[in-house]
Amino acid sequence: MQGRYGNDKFNYFLYILFWALWLINIFVWNITASIVIDLLMLVVIVYALYRAFSKNINKRCIENRAFMSAFNRVKNWFTLTKRKFKERKDYKYIKCPSCGAQLRVKNKKGKHIVKCPRCANEFSKRI
């Protein structure tokens, strides 16, 4: 493997995707759907192995950075949703009207003056 790229987070994701497709394929009884899933599995595993044995390290790093950027956006959305659910009794989450940042406000009835820490915009919000 000297001079080869090897495995990274994107490759591990591709391997997991391959095994997930394999598991789905076990329960599919339609022959045409099974063939499509088989072809998709083949494409995924060939691409993962191509990336692992590639000598073009710079291009594989760029692909991994793009994947990690998308993965982190999805991960952060799930983390924020989990946090919102966990704190739903104590806090309300609102968006700043000017920059769109998520702001956490105490869940007390009445009018609140909220100042956005990102853009310093002050606005009132009734809860």
C-alpha positions in Angstrom: 0.0 0.0 0.0 3.0 2.3 -0.1 2.1 5.3 -2.3 -1.6 4.4 -2.2 -4.3 6.5 -0.6 -5.8 3.9 1.8 -9.0 4.2 3.7 -10.7 7.3 5.1 -14.1 8.3 6.5 -15.6 8.4 3.0 -14.4 4.8 2.3 -15.8 3.6 5.6 -19.1 5.2 4.7 -19.0 3.4 1.3 -18.3 0.1 3.1 -21.3 0.6 5.4 -23.5 1.6 2.5 -22.4 -1.7 0.7 -23.4 -3.8 3.8 -26.7 -1.9 4.2 -27.5 -2.6 0.5 -26.6 -6.2 1.0 -28.9 -6.4 4.0 -31.8 -4.8 2.1 -31.2 -7.1 -0.8 -31.8 -10.1 1.5 -35.4 -9.1 2.0 -36.2 -8.0 -1.5 -38.2 -10.6 -3.4 -38.6 -8.7 -6.7 -36.0 -10.0 -9.2 -35.6 -6.7 -11.0 -35.2 -4.7 -7.8 -32.7 -7.3 -6.6 -30.6 -7.0 -9.8 -30.6 -3.2 -9.5 -29.5 -3.4 -5.8 -26.8 -5.9 -6.9 -25.5 -3.5 -9.5 -25.5 -0.6 -7.1 -23.6 -2.8 -4.5 -21.0 -3.6 -7.2 -20.6 0.1 -8.1 -20.2 1.1 -4.5 -17.6 -1.6 -3.6 -15.6 -1.0 -6.8 -15.5 2.7 -6.2 -14.4 2.2 -2.5 -11.6 -0.1 -3.6 -10.6 2.3 -6.4 -10.3 5.1 -3.8 -8.3 2.9 -1.4 -5.8 1.8 -4.1 -5.6 5.2 -5.8 -2.2 7.0 -6.2 -3.9 10.4 -6.7 -3.8 11.3 -3.0 -4.7 15.0 -3.5 -7.9 14.2 -5.4 -9.0 11.6 -2.8 -8.3 14.2 0.0 -10.6 16.7 -1.8 -13.3 14.1 -2.1 -13.0 13.2 1.6 -13.2 16.9 2.6 -16.4 17.4 0.5 -17.9 14.3 2.1 -17.0 15.4 5.6 -18.5 18.8 4.9 -21.8 17.2 3.9 -21.7 14.6 6.7 -21.0 17.3 9.3 -24.0 19.3 8.1 -26.3 16.3 8.5 -24.7 15.3 11.8 -25.1 18.9 13.2 -28.8 19.0 12.1 -29.4 15.7 14.0 -27.5 17.0 17.1 -29.5 20.2 17.1 -32.8 18.4 16.7 -31.9 16.1 19.6 -30.9 19.1 21.7 -34.2 20.9 20.8 -36.2 17.8 21.8 -34.3 17.4 25.1 -34.7 21.0 26.1 -38.2 21.5 24.7 -39.7 22.2 28.2 -37.2 24.8 29.2 -36.2 26.6 26.0 -37.7 27.7 22.6 -35.5 27.9 19.6 -36.1 30.8 17.2 -34.3 32.1 14.1 -32.8 35.5 13.8 -34.8 37.4 11.1 -31.7 39.1 9.7 -29.0 36.3 9.6 -31.0 33.1 10.3 -29.0 32.0 13.3 -30.7 29.6 15.8 -31.2 31.3 19.1 -32.2 29.7 22.4 -34.8 31.7 24.5 -36.2 30.7 27.9 -39.7 29.2 27.5 -41.5 31.9 29.6 -44.7 33.4 28.4 -44.6 37.1 27.4 -42.6 39.4 25.2 -38.8 38.9 24.9 -36.2 41.3 23.6 -33.6 39.0 21.9 -30.1 40.1 20.7 -28.5 38.0 18.1 -24.8 37.3 19.1 -23.9 36.7 15.4 -25.2 40.0 13.8 -26.0 42.0 17.0 -29.6 42.6 15.7 -32.2 43.2 18.4 -35.8 42.1 17.9 -38.8 41.2 20.0 -40.4 37.9 20.1 -43.6 36.8 21.9 -43.7 33.4 23.4 
